[in-house]
Amino acid sequence: MQFFVDTADTNEIRELAASGLLDGVTTNPSLVAKSGRDFFEVLREISKLVPGPISAEVTAADARGMIEEGQRLARIASNIVVKVPLTWEGLKACRALVNEGIGVNVTLCFSVNQALLAAKAGATYVSPFVGRLDDIGENGMHLIADIKKVYDHYESLNTKILVASIRSADHVREAALIGAHVATIPPAILRELVKHALTDKGLAAFNADWARTGQSILKR
C-alpha cells in the first residue's frame, strides 16, 4: 500500500519525504488556507519535494470551470493530479481531463455507487472519507471493503482506492488488510505507525546491556 501525506505544510512534507517512505501528497483548499501561503507557490514547492502524485483540488462548481482549473493545475508540474468532487459536474470534468491524459482524484466519496461512477468516469483515484462516515455513526472501513469487492469484480475498472479522512493508526491497518491501494495520512498519524510499547521496552533493554559493556562500535 502506498502512503500519501495529507497536508500542505512543506516543512512537514520535506521531513517525511527524507525518510524515503512517502509516495505522494494530497492537499485541499482548507489545507492550503492553513499554510497562509500562495496556492501555486505551495504546489510548485511540494511537487519538487515529492516525485510521486500530488493532488491539487479545483474550486469551480461546474464542469467547464473544473476542466479549465484542472488544466491550469496540471501545468504546474508533471506529477500534479487534479482533485474534483464526486458530483455530476465533477464526473464530467473527470472524464474530460482523463481524456487529455491528466490524472484525476475524485474526492468526497461516501458510497459504493459513487465509487462505481468515479471508476466508470476513468478516475485515477477515488477518495472515500472514512473518518467522516465514522462521525455520523457509520463504519467507514466497511465502505472501503465494499468498494474493493466491487472493483475486483471488473478487470476494466482501474481506479485506485485512496483512503482519506484517516483518524487513527487503526484506520491505516484496516485499509492495508482490506487491500486498499493508497492511504493518505495526516503527518502526526503517519509518525505514530512506528510506535509500539514493546519496541521501546526492547530498545531500552538493549541499550542498557550495551552500555554495561563499555564498548563503542565506532571507536575501534
Secondary structure, DSSP 8 states (H G I E B T S, - for coil): -EEEEE---HHHHHHHHTTT---EEE--HHHHHHHTS-HHHHHHHHHHH-SS-EEEE---SSHHHHHHHHHHHHTT-TTEEEEEESSHHHHHHHHHHHHTT--EEEEEE-SHHHHHHHHHTT-SEEEEBHHHHHHTTS-HHHHHHHHHHHHHH-TT---EEEEBS--SHHHHHHHHHHT-SEEEE-HHHHHHTT--HHHHHHHHHHHHHHHHHT--SS--
